[in-house]
């Protein structure tokens, strides 16, 4: 099988915020092809900061540096904000974790999805609404015409996440960063949303970065996993069974497994982990 086409190249990416000596992201390097790549770690490990650094969506207080940060073979860090706006929502998309806070509460669903087509495909309003309706049907929303007239607070969390996916993938982006896309959803709909996301990403031949706390879910869905701890990638895996680093093993052991019930879940052995990850 041929190697996946490279979509994103990251070499020694660091992020530091003003007045802080600690790197939120510390020397991260990886390549992303037309594949599903999982980024896992506990809160504060740098997962979301990494995703937003790639999208160039961090505040001005953040200092982002990298030996190389290339999207489709072209550098990202030297692009102007105007150039980045033409990429975001078009060639690069970010799916946020909670549609209640990610969707505009004063705009209807139809207007928000159509806006992506109006901004990036340079088409008329009527055609944009037609594309929005087609995409909402693709994400398995029934009674599309009625839903397009609703506001975000009038739809369920699962439907809102489908709307977010429709809006972000309408332009068929090359890179999709999904930041905890199922954390606000009921367990009963998480699988459906991931299946839908996988279907559309495959169809568009995109590279997907899936950011999550749930290492078991990521392992079941993604082809590779990067495990982050204190801003660094401590291990890269294709299977959880191959985990060697004590932090990765600790994350796995800390999650309930119905196949192997225990009276008490383990906690991370931070002294042992920190001994392997010395800080400058």
C-alpha distance (Angstrom), angle and dihedral (degrees) to the residues before:
residue distance angle dihedral
X1 . . .
X2 3.86 . .
X3 3.80 118.7 .
X4 3.81 114.1 -97.5
X5 3.79 115.8 -96.4
X6 3.81 110.8 -98.7
X7 3.80 113.4 -109.6
X8 3.81 100.6 165.6
X9 3.81 132.5 23.2
X10 3.80 119.3 -167.0
X11 3.80 123.1 -178.1
X12 3.81 124.6 177.8
X13 3.80 95.5 -23.5
X14 3.80 114.2 -175.6
X15 3.80 131.6 -179.0
X16 3.80 123.7 -167.9
X17 3.78 127.4 172.7
X18 3.79 123.5 -138.3
X19 3.81 116.1 -85.6
X20 3.79 91.5 14.8
X21 3.78 126.3 105.1
X22 3.82 92.0 -165.3
X23 3.79 119.4 93.9
X24 3.81 112.2 -130.9
X25 3.81 86.3 -161.2
X26 3.78 115.5 24.5
X27 3.80 122.6 -165.2
X28 3.82 98.7 -38.4
X29 3.81 117.3 178.0
X30 3.81 130.5 177.8
X31 3.80 144.3 127.6
X32 3.79 124.3 -125.6
X33 3.77 120.9 -156.6
X34 3.80 130.9 177.1
X35 3.80 89.1 -57.7
X36 3.79 144.6 96.0
X37 3.82 111.8 -89.3
X38 3.80 120.6 -175.7
X39 3.82 123.6 -149.8
X40 3.81 111.4 -163.0
X41 3.78 137.6 174.5
X42 3.79 141.4 112.9
X43 3.81 124.4 -73.1
X44 3.79 110.2 -65.4
X45 3.80 95.0 24.8
X46 3.82 92.1 116.6
X47 3.81 100.5 -105.5
X48 3.80 99.1 128.7
X49 3.81 92.3 36.7
X50 3.80 88.5 55.9
X51 3.80 91.7 51.5
X52 3.80 93.3 48.0
X53 3.80 92.4 45.8
X54 3.79 89.0 56.9
X55 3.82 90.3 48.9
X56 3.85 90.1 45.4
X57 3.80 90.1 -124.7
X58 3.81 100.8 128.6
X59 3.83 120.3 116.2
X60 3.78 121.2 -97.1
X61 3.81 90.2 -101.2
X62 3.80 89.1 69.3
X63 3.80 117.8 90.7
X64 3.81 110.1 -153.0
X65 3.80 120.1 -168.2
X66 3.80 133.0 168.7
X67 3.77 139.2 166.0
X68 3.80 85.4 -135.7
X69 3.80 133.8 1.5
X70 3.79 108.0 167.4
X71 3.79 129.6 168.8
X72 3.81 114.2 -163.5
X73 3.79 88.6 -14.2
X74 3.83 96.2 -53.4
X75 3.84 125.1 104.0
X76 3.80 118.1 -106.8
X77 3.80 103.0 -166.5
X78 3.80 93.9 64.6
X79 3.80 94.6 51.3
X80 3.79 119.2 108.0
X81 3.81 121.2 -119.5
X82 3.80 88.7 -107.6
X83 3.80 90.5 55.8
X84 3.82 90.6 47.7
X85 3.81 91.3 52.3
X86 3.79 88.8 56.6
X87 3.82 89.5 53.0
X88 3.81 99.8 44.0
X89 3.77 112.9 85.2
X90 3.78 88.5 9.5
X91 3.81 113.7 55.5
X92 3.82 94.5 1.1
X93 3.81 125.5 38.5
X94 3.80 135.3 -173.6
X95 3.81 119.5 -155.1
X96 3.79 109.9 -159.8
X97 3.78 125.1 -144.9
X98 3.82 102.8 -118.8
X99 3.82 121.2 37.9
X100 3.82 90.5 -162.9
X101 3.80 88.6 71.9
X102 3.81 100.3 26.2
X103 3.80 99.3 55.6
X104 3.81 120.9 72.3
X105 3.82 106.6 -106.2
X106 3.82 94.9 -151.2
X107 3.82 97.6 52.0
X108 3.78 126.4 74.3
X109 3.78 120.2 -115.0
X110 3.79 92.4 -111.1
X111 3.79 93.7 51.5
X112 3.81 92.6 50.1
X113 3.80 95.2 49.8
X114 3.80 92.6 43.3
X115 3.80 89.9 51.3
X116 3.82 90.1 69.4
X117 3.80 90.2 58.2
X118 3.80 93.0 43.8
X119 3.81 92.7 51.7
X120 3.77 101.2 42.7
X121 3.80 108.9 22.7
X122 3.81 98.4 46.2
X123 3.80 94.9 -135.1
X124 3.80 133.6 138.1
X125 3.78 125.5 -87.1
X126 3.80 95.0 -106.4
X127 3.80 93.2 51.5
X128 3.81 91.1 44.7
X129 3.80 91.2 55.2
X130 3.80 89.8 47.9
X131 3.81 90.2 52.7
X132 3.81 90.0 47.1
X133 3.81 91.2 52.5
X134 3.81 91.0 47.9
X135 3.80 92.2 50.1
X136 3.81 93.3 47.5
X137 3.78 88.6 53.1
X138 3.81 88.6 50.3
X139 3.80 90.2 57.5
X140 3.82 88.6 54.8
X141 3.77 99.9 -105.7
X142 3.79 110.2 154.4
X143 3.81 123.5 -146.0
X144 3.79 90.3 24.8
X145 3.80 96.5 -178.7
X146 3.80 92.1 56.4
X147 3.83 93.7 44.9
X148 3.82 91.6 50.5
X149 3.81 88.9 62.2
X150 3.81 93.8 51.6
X151 3.80 127.7 94.9
X152 3.84 121.9 -126.3
X153 3.82 93.7 -102.4
X154 3.81 89.4 57.7
X155 3.81 95.8 61.5
X156 3.81 132.2 69.0
X157 3.79 124.8 -104.2
X158 3.80 92.7 -106.9
X159 3.80 91.8 49.7
X160 3.80 90.5 46.2
X161 3.80 90.9 54.1
X162 3.80 89.8 50.7
X163 3.81 88.8 51.8
X164 3.82 89.5 51.8
X165 3.80 90.8 50.9
X166 3.81 91.3 48.3
X167 3.80 91.5 50.0
X168 3.81 95.1 46.6
X169 3.82 96.6 43.6
X170 3.80 99.5 40.0
X171 3.81 91.0 95.2
X172 3.84 91.6 48.7
X173 3.83 96.1 -120.8
X174 3.80 123.0 -154.8
X175 3.81 92.4 -139.3
X176 3.81 126.0 41.0
X177 3.82 120.5 -174.5
X178 3.81 109.2 -167.1
X179 3.82 110.7 -169.1
X180 3.81 109.6 -161.7
X181 3.84 91.3 -38.4
X182 3.81 93.8 175.6
X183 3.82 103.4 35.3
X184 3.83 93.7 97.9
X185 3.81 93.6 47.0
X186 3.77 133.7 91.6
X187 3.79 115.1 -103.4
X188 3.81 89.0 -115.0
X189 3.83 93.1 65.1
X190 3.82 101.1 34.1
X191 3.78 93.6 85.6
X192 3.80 92.1 49.6
X193 3.81 92.4 51.4
X194 3.82 93.0 48.7
X195 3.80 91.4 46.9
X196 3.79 90.0 51.1
X197 3.81 92.6 47.1
X198 3.81 90.6 49.7
X199 3.80 91.9 49.5
X200 3.80 94.2 52.2
X201 3.81 94.9 42.7
X202 3.80 91.1 51.6
X203 3.80 91.2 47.5
X204 3.81 91.8 51.8
X205 3.83 93.0 43.7
X206 3.81 88.7 -125.9
X207 3.78 134.2 158.0
X208 3.82 113.4 -118.8
X209 3.82 127.3 -156.2
X210 3.80 108.8 -166.5
X211 3.82 112.5 -164.9
X212 3.80 115.4 -162.9
X213 3.81 147.6 143.7
X214 3.80 90.2 -139.5
X215 3.79 105.0 89.7
X216 3.82 94.2 178.4
X217 3.80 92.8 52.8
X218 3.79 91.0 47.4
X219 3.81 91.6 48.7
X220 3.81 90.7 53.0
X221 3.81 93.2 48.4
X222 3.81 107.7 32.6
X223 3.79 131.9 67.0
X224 3.82 93.5 -144.0
X225 3.80 134.5 20.0
X226 3.80 130.0 -153.0
X227 3.81 112.5 -160.3
X228 3.82 114.0 -151.5
X229 3.81 127.9 -160.3
X230 3.81 123.5 173.8
X231 3.78 91.9 -14.9
X232 3.80 96.4 -49.2
X233 3.78 133.4 102.8
X234 3.80 103.6 -121.0
X235 3.80 98.8 175.5
X236 3.81 141.9 9.0
X237 3.80 117.5 -151.6
X238 3.77 142.8 177.2
X239 3.83 93.0 -172.0
X240 3.79 131.6 27.0
X241 3.80 89.0 -135.9
X242 3.81 88.4 68.6
X243 3.82 94.9 57.1
X244 3.82 112.7 132.1
X245 3.80 106.0 162.5
X246 3.84 114.1 93.5
X247 3.81 90.7 -131.9
X248 3.81 92.7 56.3
X249 3.78 91.1 45.2
X250 3.79 89.3 48.5
X251 3.81 92.0 53.0
X252 3.79 90.6 50.9
X253 3.81 93.7 46.5
X254 3.82 91.6 48.2
X255 3.82 92.3 61.0
X256 3.82 120.1 82.7
X257 3.80 114.5 -111.6
X258 3.83 113.7 -163.0
X259 3.79 89.2 -157.8
X260 3.81 91.3 59.4
X261 3.81 109.1 31.2
X262 3.82 116.9 -168.0
X263 3.80 132.0 -173.6
X264 3.80 93.1 -127.1
X265 3.79 131.1 19.1
X266 3.78 119.6 -129.4
X267 3.80 123.6 -110.2
X268 3.79 127.8 -142.3
X269 3.80 116.7 -84.1
X270 3.79 94.4 -137.5
X271 3.83 98.1 177.7
X272 3.81 89.8 57.3
X273 3.80 91.7 45.4
X274 3.80 94.4 47.4
X275 3.81 90.6 49.2
X276 3.81 87.6 62.9
X277 3.81 94.6 43.4
X278 3.82 106.3 49.1
X279 3.78 115.7 -172.2
X280 3.83 122.6 -137.9
